Amino acid sequence: MELAGEIIRIGAAVLLFTALYALFLLFKPYRKCRWCAKDSLLSRLPGRGLCWRCHGHKVTRRFGAYHVHKVKLSLIQAWDEWRDGE
C-alpha cells in the first residue's frame, strides 16, 4: 500500500517538473550556441566555415523547444476553430 503512494508522488513530481520545463521553454526557447563559443576548440579550427548547429546565427533551440512551440501553435489553432464554431 505504501509503495503505491510513493509511485503516485514520484509520478506527480515528474509531471510537475515536465510542466515547469515546458513553461520555461515557452518563454526562453533559445540559448547561445555551444559550438560557436570563442573558447571552444572547434571554433579555432582553420577553414571551419559556418557552424553546423546554428549556421552562423549564434543561437540554438533548447531541448524540447520545437515540440513546445508546435503544441502552442496547435492549441491556438484549436481555440480559433472552436471560436468559429459558435
ZIKA-V814300 format. One record per backbone hydrogen bond with DSSP energy under -0.5 kcal/mol. NH is the residue of the N-H (numbers start at 1). CO is the residue of the C=O. E is the energy in kcal/mol with one decimal. If there is no record, write none. Layout:
BEGIN
nh: (NH NH)
co: (CO CO)
e: (E E)
END
This chain:
BEGIN
nh: (5 6 7 8 9 10 11 12 13 14 15 16 17 18 19 20 21 22 23 24 25 26 27 28 31 33 37 40 44 45 48 55 57 60 62 65 68 69 70 71 72 73 74 75 76 77 78 79 80 81 82 83 84 85 86)
co: (1 2 3 4 5 6 7 8 9 10 11 12 13 14 15 16 17 18 19 20 21 22 23 24 60 58 34 37 41 42 45 51 54 31 29 62 64 65 66 67 68 69 70 71 72 73 74 75 76 77 78 79 80 81 83)
e: (-1.3 -1.7 -2.3 -2.1 -2.0 -2.3 -2.5 -2.4 -2.2 -2.3 -2.4 -2.3 -2.5 -2.5 -2.3 -2.4 -2.4 -2.3 -2.1 -2.2 -2.5 -1.6 -1.2 -2.4 -2.7 -2.0 -0.8 -1.6 -1.0 -0.8 -0.8 -1.4 -1.3 -2.7 -3.0 -1.9 -2.0 -2.2 -2.0 -2.2 -2.2 -2.3 -2.2 -2.3 -2.2 -2.3 -2.4 -2.3 -2.2 -2.4 -2.2 -2.1 -2.0 -1.1 -1.0)
END
